[in-house]
Amino acid sequence: MKECKQCIEAQWCSEIEINVVSDDIIQITIEDNGKGFTNLTTGDGQGERLGGNGIENIKHRASLSGWEVEWKSQKNNGTKVILSVDTTN
């Protein structure tokens, strides 16, 4: 949630949609309408280095709890983050 708040406050996007689906696999999808990235680990499509270690921190924190994280992003088309965990294990 902290990352969502930062995204809006920094005016990187104007909308964030969060969906949760629960069955044998819990899936949380977070999608924004921001500027997106062309390279999620090294820059934002504008030749700039990503600030901080946000993406790596999210991956690390999720993996500690058994969650998988998938990033989908495209320059000028926003970013989608999908977190999922199998609840049958």
C-alpha positions in Angstrom: 0.0 0.0 0.0 2.9 2.3 0.7 4.1 2.0 -2.9 0.5 2.8 -4.2 0.4 5.9 -2.1 3.9 7.0 -3.3 2.8 6.4 -7.0 -0.1 8.8 -6.7 1.6 11.4 -4.6 4.5 11.6 -7.0 2.0 11.9 -9.9 3.4 8.9 -11.7 -0.3 7.8 -12.2 -3.8 9.1 -11.6 -5.5 5.7 -11.0 -4.6 2.4 -9.3 -6.8 -0.6 -9.5 -6.4 -3.5 -7.0 -8.2 -6.8 -7.5 -8.1 -9.9 -5.2 -9.2 -13.4 -6.4 -9.1 -16.3 -3.9 -9.4 -20.0 -4.6 -6.6 -22.6 -4.3 -4.4 -19.7 -5.4 -4.7 -16.2 -4.0 -3.9 -13.6 -6.6 -3.6 -9.9 -6.1 -3.4 -7.7 -9.1 -2.3 -4.1 -8.8 -2.5 -2.0 -12.0 -1.9 1.7 -12.7 -2.3 4.0 -15.6 1.2 5.6 -15.2 4.1 6.0 -17.5 5.3 2.4 -17.2 8.8 1.1 -17.7 10.7 -0.4 -20.6 13.2 -2.1 -18.2 11.9 -2.8 -14.8 15.4 -3.3 -13.2 17.4 -0.4 -14.7 15.2 2.4 -15.9 11.9 3.9 -16.6 12.0 4.3 -20.4 13.3 7.8 -20.1 16.9 6.9 -19.6 16.6 7.4 -15.8 17.6 5.0 -13.1 14.8 3.8 -10.9 14.8 5.5 -7.5 15.6 3.3 -4.6 15.2 -0.5 -4.6 11.4 -0.7 -4.6 11.0 -3.5 -7.1 13.7 -5.7 -5.6 12.3 -5.0 -2.1 8.8 -6.0 -3.2 10.2 -9.2 -4.8 12.2 -10.0 -1.7 9.4 -9.4 0.8 7.0 -11.4 -1.2 9.3 -14.4 -1.6 9.9 -14.5 2.2 6.2 -15.3 2.6 6.0 -17.8 -0.4 4.5 -15.3 -2.8 5.4 -15.1 -6.5 5.6 -11.7 -8.2 5.1 -10.9 -11.9 5.7 -7.5 -13.4 4.1 -6.4 -16.7 4.9 -2.9 -17.9 5.2 -0.9 -21.1 6.3 2.7 -21.6 3.3 5.1 -21.5 0.9 2.2 -20.7 1.2 1.7 -17.0 2.3 -1.2 -14.9 0.7 -4.3 -13.6 2.0 -6.3 -10.7 0.6 -9.8 -10.0 1.2 -11.4 -6.7 0.1 -15.0 -6.2 0.4 -17.8 -3.6 -0.7 -21.4 -3.7 -2.8 -22.0 -0.6 -2.9 -25.8 -1.0 0.7 -26.3 0.1 
